[in-house]
């Protein structure tokens, strides 16, 4: 039975914390592969990405080159409509079949906002949720509907692996890296080495990205 992870994001640009989280998802959940999916048209953001969908996909491909089990998935870039997670999971479930173990990675902040997602309750019929938690996360602060899902679906080991329907927490030490900070450094002409893979940084320079934004 295949074990697949889905890691969606804007990746504007992809950076070392993204890669660390993808590797943790792969290793901790013992997955065959993790598919990094750049959002084509993120519907939940106040403004669009600074780099184009194609450029962000190129950067993901450069960042994961040579990384075992990490794959760039272009389905949302090709999709000419809003990028809903439930639609992507449905596509993957159709491709993989009902028995494949499918995991969707989200952050603790996204877990708290889950009721605002398009058809959010259907996600549990399609996949398991892996939730990357920051120190200090308190499930008591979740909305009642999400808190109930957290309490009833959470698993702590692999004694009963299932294709979908469970929630598992991933607790990682925080890394002080964000795409916003990186874009600001690049716009100010500062060095972003060590924050972004070298191949991605070269691509950013070649494409002259993030020169005119400080957000």
C-alpha positions as protocol buffer text, in pm:
chain_id: "A"
residue {
  index: 1
  type: UNK
  ca { x: 0 y: 0 z: 0 }
}
residue {
  index: 2
  type: UNK
  ca { x: 141 y: 336 z: -102 }
}
residue {
  index: 3
  type: UNK
  ca { x: 190 y: 609 z: 157 }
}
residue {
  index: 4
  type: UNK
  ca { x: 177 y: 958 z: 7 }
}
residue {
  index: 5
  type: UNK
  ca { x: 204 y: 1304 z: 160 }
}
residue {
  index: 6
  type: UNK
  ca { x: 64 y: 1628 z: 19 }
}
residue {
  index: 7
  type: UNK
  ca { x: 234 y: 1954 z: 111 }
}
residue {
  index: 8
  type: UNK
  ca { x: 64 y: 2250 z: -53 }
}
residue {
  index: 9
  type: UNK
  ca { x: 174 y: 2610 z: -26 }
}
residue {
  index: 10
  type: UNK
  ca { x: 243 y: 2931 z: -207 }
}
residue {
  index: 11
  type: UNK
  ca { x: 623 y: 2875 z: -191 }
}
residue {
  index: 12
  type: UNK
  ca { x: 693 y: 3239 z: -275 }
}
residue {
  index: 13
  type: UNK
  ca { x: 980 y: 3153 z: -254 }
}
residue {
  index: 14
  type: UNK
  ca { x: 1039 y: 2802 z: -120 }
}
residue {
  index: 15
  type: UNK
  ca { x: 1297 y: 2812 z: 161 }
}
residue {
  index: 16
  type: UNK
  ca { x: 1487 y: 2593 z: 402 }
}
residue {
  index: 17
  type: UNK
  ca { x: 1203 y: 2568 z: 658 }
}
residue {
  index: 18
  type: UNK
  ca { x: 973 y: 2432 z: 385 }
}
residue {
  index: 19
  type: UNK
  ca { x: 1229 y: 2166 z: 299 }
}
residue {
  index: 20
  type: UNK
  ca { x: 1283 y: 2076 z: 663 }
}
residue {
  index: 21
  type: UNK
  ca { x: 910 y: 2029 z: 713 }
}
residue {
  index: 22
  type: UNK
  ca { x: 871 y: 1819 z: 397 }
}
residue {
  index: 23
  type: UNK
  ca { x: 1154 y: 1592 z: 510 }
}
residue {
  index: 24
  type: UNK
  ca { x: 1003 y: 1562 z: 859 }
}
residue {
  index: 25
  type: UNK
  ca { x: 668 y: 1465 z: 709 }
}
residue {
  index: 26
  type: UNK
  ca { x: 835 y: 1202 z: 492 }
}
residue {
  index: 27
  type: UNK
  ca { x: 1049 y: 1058 z: 770 }
}
residue {
  index: 28
  type: UNK
  ca { x: 820 y: 1074 z: 1073 }
}
residue {
  index: 29
  type: UNK
  ca { x: 522 y: 927 z: 889 }
}
residue {
  index: 30
  type: UNK
  ca { x: 738 y: 683 z: 693 }
}
residue {
  index: 31
  type: UNK
  ca { x: 596 y: 794 z: 358 }
}
residue {
  index: 32
  type: UNK
  ca { x: 699 y: 671 z: 15 }
}
residue {
  index: 33
  type: UNK
  ca { x: 687 y: 1025 z: -121 }
}
residue {
  index: 34
  type: UNK
  ca { x: 581 y: 1379 z: -40 }
}
residue {
  index: 35
  type: UNK
  ca { x: 432 y: 1587 z: -319 }
}
residue {
  index: 36
  type: UNK
  ca { x: 496 y: 1960 z: -290 }
}
residue {
  index: 37
  type: UNK
  ca { x: 212 y: 2142 z: -464 }
}
residue {
  index: 38
  type: UNK
  ca { x: 257 y: 2514 z: -540 }
}
residue {
  index: 39
  type: UNK
  ca { x: -80 y: 2688 z: -531 }
}
residue {
  index: 40
  type: UNK
  ca { x: -182 y: 2825 z: -867 }
}
residue {
  index: 41
  type: UNK
  ca { x: -448 y: 3072 z: -752 }
}
residue {
  index: 42
  type: UNK
  ca { x: -456 y: 3077 z: -370 }
}
residue {
  index: 43
  type: UNK
  ca { x: -810 y: 3188 z: -283 }
}
residue {
  index: 44
  type: UNK
  ca { x: -742 y: 3254 z: 87 }
}
residue {
  index: 45
  type: UNK
  ca { x: -471 y: 3520 z: 49 }
}
residue {
  index: 46
  type: UNK
  ca { x: -531 y: 3896 z: 64 }
}
residue {
  index: 47
  type: UNK
  ca { x: -311 y: 3946 z: -243 }
}
residue {
  index: 48
  type: UNK
  ca { x: -164 y: 3727 z: -511 }
}
residue {
  index: 49
  type: UNK
  ca { x: 183 y: 3572 z: -498 }
}
residue {
  index: 50
  type: UNK
  ca { x: 474 y: 3791 z: -605 }
}
residue {
  index: 51
  type: UNK
  ca { x: 623 y: 3528 z: -838 }
}
residue {
  index: 52
  type: UNK
  ca { x: 414 y: 3362 z: -1107 }
}
residue {
  index: 53
  type: UNK
  ca { x: 280 y: 3010 z: -1059 }
}
residue {
  index: 54
  type: UNK
  ca { x: 528 y: 2879 z: -1315 }
}
residue {
  index: 55
  type: UNK
  ca { x: 821 y: 3051 z: -1143 }
}
residue {
  index: 56
  type: UNK
  ca { x: 719 y: 2914 z: -804 }
}
residue {
  index: 57
  type: UNK
  ca { x: 694 y: 2564 z: -953 }
}
residue {
  index: 58
  type: UNK
  ca { x: 1041 y: 2605 z: -1106 }
}
residue {
  index: 59
  type: UNK
  ca { x: 1179 y: 2705 z: -767 }
}
residue {
  index: 60
  type: UNK
  ca { x: 1024 y: 2402 z: -596 }
}
residue {
  index: 61
  type: UNK
  ca { x: 1179 y: 2174 z: -856 }
}
residue {
  index: 62
  type: UNK
  ca { x: 1520 y: 2331 z: -805 }
}
residue {
  index: 63
  type: UNK
  ca { x: 1493 y: 2314 z: -425 }
}
residue {
  index: 64
  type: UNK
  ca { x: 1408 y: 1943 z: -406 }
}
residue {
  index: 65
  type: UNK
  ca { x: 1643 y: 1819 z: -676 }
}
residue {
  index: 66
  type: UNK
  ca { x: 1829 y: 1521 z: -536 }
}
residue {
  index: 67
  type: UNK
  ca { x: 1608 y: 1498 z: -226 }
}
residue {
  index: 68
  type: UNK
  ca { x: 1475 y: 1140 z: -203 }
}
residue {
  index: 69
  type: UNK
  ca { x: 1100 y: 1106 z: -188 }
}
residue {
  index: 70
  type: UNK
  ca { x: 1023 y: 1475 z: -254 }
}
residue {
  index: 71
  type: UNK
  ca { x: 831 y: 1544 z: -575 }
}
residue {
  index: 72
  type: UNK
  ca { x: 705 y: 1866 z: -734 }
}
residue {
  index: 73
  type: UNK
  ca { x: 339 y: 1836 z: -835 }
}
residue {
  index: 74
  type: UNK
  ca { x: 212 y: 2090 z: -1089 }
}
residue {
  index: 75
  type: UNK
  ca { x: -161 y: 2010 z: -1079 }
}
residue {
  index: 76
  type: UNK
  ca { x: -268 y: 2337 z: -914 }
}
residue {
  index: 77
  type: UNK
  ca { x: -48 y: 2541 z: -1147 }
}
residue {
  index: 78
  type: UNK
  ca { x: -223 y: 2377 z: -1441 }
}
residue {
  index: 79
  type: UNK
  ca { x: -569 y: 2421 z: -1289 }
}
residue {
  index: 80
  type: UNK
  ca { x: -732 y: 2735 z: -1425 }
}
residue {
  index: 81
  type: UNK
  ca { x: -941 y: 2806 z: -1116 }
}
residue {
  index: 82
  type: UNK
  ca { x: -910 y: 2855 z: -741 }
}
residue {
  index: 83
  type: UNK
  ca { x: -683 y: 2605 z: -569 }
}
residue {
  index: 84
  type: UNK
  ca { x: -902 y: 2424 z: -317 }
}
residue {
  index: 85
  type: UNK
  ca { x: -727 y: 2160 z: -108 }
}
residue {
  index: 86
  type: UNK
  ca { x: -1029 y: 1931 z: -116 }
}
residue {
  index: 87
  type: UNK
  ca { x: -1021 y: 1926 z: -498 }
}
residue {
  index: 88
  type: UNK
  ca { x: -651 y: 1838 z: -503 }
}
residue {
  index: 89
  type: UNK
  ca { x: -706 y: 1560 z: -250 }
}
residue {
  index: 90
  type: UNK
  ca { x: -996 y: 1426 z: -453 }
}
residue {
  index: 91
  type: UNK
  ca { x: -779 y: 1414 z: -765 }
}
residue {
  index: 92
  type: UNK
  ca { x: -504 y: 1232 z: -576 }
}
residue {
  index: 93
  type: UNK
  ca { x: -748 y: 987 z: -419 }
}
residue {
  index: 94
  type: UNK
  ca { x: -889 y: 906 z: -762 }
}
residue {
  index: 95
  type: UNK
  ca { x: -539 y: 848 z: -900 }
}
residue {
  index: 96
  type: UNK
  ca { x: -409 y: 646 z: -605 }
}
residue {
  index: 97
  type: UNK
  ca { x: -718 y: 438 z: -535 }
}
residue {
  index: 98
  type: UNK
  ca { x: -912 y: 384 z: -212 }
}
residue {
  index: 99
  type: UNK
  ca { x: -644 y: 187 z: -27 }
}
residue {
  index: 100
  type: UNK
  ca { x: -349 y: 426 z: -51 }
}
residue {
  index: 101
  type: UNK
  ca { x: -257 y: 605 z: 271 }
}
residue {
  index: 102
  type: UNK
  ca { x: -281 y: 977 z: 199 }
}
residue {
  index: 103
  type: UNK
  ca { x: -161 y: 1251 z: 433 }
}
residue {
  index: 104
  type: UNK
  ca { x: -225 y: 1624 z: 398 }
}
residue {
  index: 105
  type: UNK
  ca { x: 18 y: 1853 z: 583 }
}
residue {
  index: 106
  type: UNK
  ca { x: -114 y: 2173 z: 739 }
}
residue {
  index: 107
  type: UNK
  ca { x: 6 y: 2407 z: 1014 }
}
residue {
  index: 108
  type: UNK
  ca { x: -158 y: 2461 z: 1349 }
}
residue {
  index: 109
  type: UNK
  ca { x: -279 y: 2803 z: 1233 }
}
residue {
  index: 110
  type: UNK
  ca { x: -447 y: 2641 z: 933 }
}
residue {
  index: 111
  type: UNK
  ca { x: -607 y: 2382 z: 1160 }
}
residue {
  index: 112
  type: UNK
  ca { x: -766 y: 2663 z: 1358 }
}
residue {
  index: 113
  type: UNK
  ca { x: -906 y: 2813 z: 1035 }
}
residue {
  index: 114
  type: UNK
  ca { x: -1020 y: 2483 z: 887 }
}
residue {
  index: 115
  type: UNK
  ca { x: -1395 y: 2564 z: 907 }
}
residue {
  index: 116
  type: UNK
  ca { x: -1336 y: 2844 z: 656 }
}
residue {
  index: 117
  type: UNK
  ca { x: -1196 y: 2599 z: 398 }
}
residue {
  index: 118
  type: UNK
  ca { x: -1400 y: 2486 z: 101 }
}
residue {
  index: 119
  type: UNK
  ca { x: -1587 y: 2162 z: 197 }
}
residue {
  index: 120
  type: UNK
  ca { x: -1347 y: 2113 z: 488 }
}
residue {
  index: 121
  type: UNK
  ca { x: -1528 y: 1815 z: 639 }
}
residue {
  index: 122
  type: UNK
  ca { x: -1477 y: 1616 z: 317 }
}
residue {
  index: 123
  type: UNK
  ca { x: -1101 y: 1631 z: 375 }
}
residue {
  index: 124
  type: UNK
  ca { x: -1128 y: 1361 z: 642 }
}
residue {
  index: 125
  type: UNK
  ca { x: -1294 y: 1120 z: 399 }
}
residue {
  index: 126
  type: UNK
  ca { x: -1008 y: 1170 z: 153 }
}
residue {
  index: 127
  type: UNK
  ca { x: -694 y: 1190 z: 366 }
}
residue {
  index: 128
  type: UNK
  ca { x: -534 y: 1193 z: 707 }
}
residue {
  index: 129
  type: UNK
  ca { x: -414 y: 1526 z: 847 }
}
residue {
  index: 130
  type: UNK
  ca { x: -57 y: 1582 z: 962 }
}
residue {
  index: 131
  type: UNK
  ca { x: -49 y: 1904 z: 1166 }
}
residue {
  index: 132
  type: UNK
  ca { x: 281 y: 2087 z: 1217 }
}
residue {
  index: 133
  type: UNK
  ca { x: 252 y: 2245 z: 1559 }
}
residue {
  index: 134
  type: UNK
  ca { x: 445 y: 2535 z: 1707 }
}
residue {
  index: 135
  type: UNK
  ca { x: 536 y: 2532 z: 2076 }
}
residue {
  index: 136
  type: UNK
  ca { x: 249 y: 2658 z: 2288 }
}
residue {
  index: 137
  type: UNK
  ca { x: -29 y: 2511 z: 2073 }
}
residue {
  index: 138
  type: UNK
  ca { x: -341 y: 2466 z: 2287 }
}
residue {
  index: 139
  type: UNK
  ca { x: -634 y: 2268 z: 2140 }
}
residue {
  index: 140
  type: UNK
  ca { x: -863 y: 2434 z: 2393 }
}
residue {
  index: 141
  type: UNK
  ca { x: -843 y: 2746 z: 2177 }
}
residue {
  index: 142
  type: UNK
  ca { x: -980 y: 2569 z: 1871 }
}
residue {
  index: 143
  type: UNK
  ca { x: -1338 y: 2622 z: 1760 }
}
residue {
  index: 144
  type: UNK
  ca { x: -1567 y: 2352 z: 1905 }
}
residue {
  index: 145
  type: UNK
  ca { x: -1615 y: 2175 z: 1570 }
}
residue {
  index: 146
  type: UNK
  ca { x: -1239 y: 2147 z: 1511 }
}
residue {
  index: 147
  type: UNK
  ca { x: -1166 y: 2064 z: 1873 }
}
residue {
  index: 148
  type: UNK
  ca { x: -1408 y: 1770 z: 1848 }
}
residue {
  index: 149
  type: UNK
  ca { x: -1232 y: 1642 z: 1534 }
}
residue {
  index: 150
  type: UNK
  ca { x: -894 y: 1682 z: 1705 }
}
residue {
  index: 151
  type: UNK
  ca { x: -1006 y: 1484 z: 2009 }
}
residue {
  index: 152
  type: UNK
  ca { x: -1172 y: 1199 z: 1821 }
}
residue {
  index: 153
  type: UNK
  ca { x: -934 y: 1156 z: 1528 }
}
residue {
  index: 154
  type: UNK
  ca { x: -589 y: 1207 z: 1680 }
}
residue {
  index: 155
  type: UNK
  ca { x: -346 y: 914 z: 1669 }
}
residue {
  index: 156
  type: UNK
  ca { x: -7 y: 881 z: 1834 }
}
residue {
  index: 157
  type: UNK
  ca { x: 144 y: 570 z: 1675 }
}
residue {
  index: 158
  type: UNK
  ca { x: 114 y: 351 z: 1368 }
}
residue {
  index: 159
  type: UNK
  ca { x: -69 y: 57 z: 1524 }
}
residue {
  index: 160
  type: UNK
  ca { x: -372 y: 118 z: 1304 }
}
residue {
  index: 161
  type: UNK
  ca { x: -270 y: 295 z: 982 }
}
residue {
  index: 162
  type: UNK
  ca { x: -565 y: 389 z: 762 }
}
residue {
  index: 163
  type: UNK
  ca { x: -607 y: 551 z: 419 }
}
residue {
  index: 164
  type: UNK
  ca { x: -783 y: 856 z: 569 }
}
residue {
  index: 165
  type: UNK
  ca { x: -965 y: 999 z: 866 }
}
residue {
  index: 166
  type: UNK
  ca { x: -699 y: 1044 z: 1135 }
}
residue {
  index: 167
  type: UNK
  ca { x: -498 y: 1340 z: 1267 }
}
residue {
  index: 168
  type: UNK
  ca { x: -135 y: 1323 z: 1379 }
}
residue {
  index: 169
  type: UNK
  ca { x: 69 y: 1606 z: 1527 }
}
residue {
  index: 170
  type: UNK
  ca { x: 421 y: 1684 z: 1408 }
}
residue {
  index: 171
  type: UNK
  ca { x: 611 y: 1887 z: 1665 }
}
residue {
  index: 172
  type: UNK
  ca { x: 923 y: 2061 z: 1535 }
}
residue {
  index: 173
  type: UNK
  ca { x: 1154 y: 2314 z: 1690 }
}
residue {
  index: 174
  type: UNK
  ca { x: 1067 y: 2652 z: 1533 }
}
residue {
  index: 175
  type: UNK
  ca { x: 1286 y: 2795 z: 1258 }
}
residue {
  index: 176
  type: UNK
  ca { x: 1288 y: 3173 z: 1226 }
}
residue {
  index: 177
  type: UNK
  ca { x: 1244 y: 3181 z: 849 }
}
residue {
  index: 178
  type: UNK
  ca { x: 952 y: 3314 z: 648 }
}
residue {
  index: 179
  type: UNK
  ca { x: 892 y: 3395 z: 283 }
}
residue {
  index: 180
  type: UNK
  ca { x: 791 y: 3748 z: 382 }
}
residue {
  index: 181
  type: UNK
  ca { x: 1123 y: 3805 z: 557 }
}
residue {
  index: 182
  type: UNK
  ca { x: 1316 y: 3660 z: 264 }
}
residue {
  index: 183
  type: UNK
  ca { x: 1135 y: 3880 z: 11 }
}
residue {
  index: 184
  type: UNK
  ca { x: 1209 y: 4186 z: 225 }
}
residue {
  index: 185
  type: UNK
  ca { x: 1579 y: 4097 z: 243 }
}
residue {
  index: 186
  type: UNK
  ca { x: 1597 y: 4046 z: -132 }
}
residue {
  index: 187
  type: UNK
  ca { x: 1411 y: 4372 z: -204 }
}
residue {
  index: 188
  type: UNK
  ca { x: 1660 y: 4554 z: 19 }
}
residue {
  index: 189
  type: UNK
  ca { x: 1953 y: 4398 z: -166 }
}
residue {
  index: 190
  type: UNK
  ca { x: 2054 y: 4189 z: 136 }
}
residue {
  index: 191
  type: UNK
  ca { x: 2194 y: 3838 z: 130 }
}
residue {
  index: 192
  type: UNK
  ca { x: 1946 y: 3550 z: 171 }
}
residue {
  index: 193
  type: UNK
  ca { x: 2208 y: 3276 z: 161 }
}
residue {
  index: 194
  type: UNK
  ca { x: 2139 y: 3001 z: 411 }
}
residue {
  index: 195
  type: UNK
  ca { x: 1767 y: 3079 z: 406 }
}
residue {
  index: 196
  type: UNK
  ca { x: 1703 y: 2969 z: 49 }
}
residue {
  index: 197
  type: UNK
  ca { x: 1868 y: 2680 z: -140 }
}
residue {
  index: 198
  type: UNK
  ca { x: 2153 y: 2805 z: -357 }
}
residue {
  index: 199
  type: UNK
  ca { x: 1992 y: 2689 z: -681 }
}
residue {
  index: 200
  type: UNK
  ca { x: 1673 y: 2876 z: -592 }
}
residue {
  index: 201
  type: UNK
  ca { x: 1867 y: 3190 z: -504 }
}
residue {
  index: 202
  type: UNK
  ca { x: 2043 y: 3176 z: -842 }
}
residue {
  index: 203
  type: UNK
  ca { x: 1705 y: 3141 z: -1014 }
}
residue {
  index: 204
  type: UNK
  ca { x: 1566 y: 3440 z: -822 }
}
residue {
  index: 205
  type: UNK
  ca { x: 1859 y: 3650 z: -939 }
}
residue {
  index: 206
  type: UNK
  ca { x: 1826 y: 3532 z: -1299 }
}
residue {
  index: 207
  type: UNK
  ca { x: 1452 y: 3606 z: -1304 }
}
residue {
  index: 208
  type: UNK
  ca { x: 1500 y: 3934 z: -1113 }
}
residue {
  index: 209
  type: UNK
  ca { x: 1233 y: 3836 z: -862 }
}
residue {
  index: 210
  type: UNK
  ca { x: 1131 y: 4020 z: -544 }
}
residue {
  index: 211
  type: UNK
  ca { x: 1323 y: 4336 z: -632 }
}
residue {
  index: 212
  type: UNK
  ca { x: 1035 y: 4578 z: -596 }
}
residue {
  index: 213
  type: UNK
  ca { x: 845 y: 4449 z: -297 }
}
residue {
  index: 214
  type: UNK
  ca { x: 898 y: 4472 z: 76 }
}
residue {
  index: 215
  type: UNK
  ca { x: 601 y: 4250 z: 167 }
}
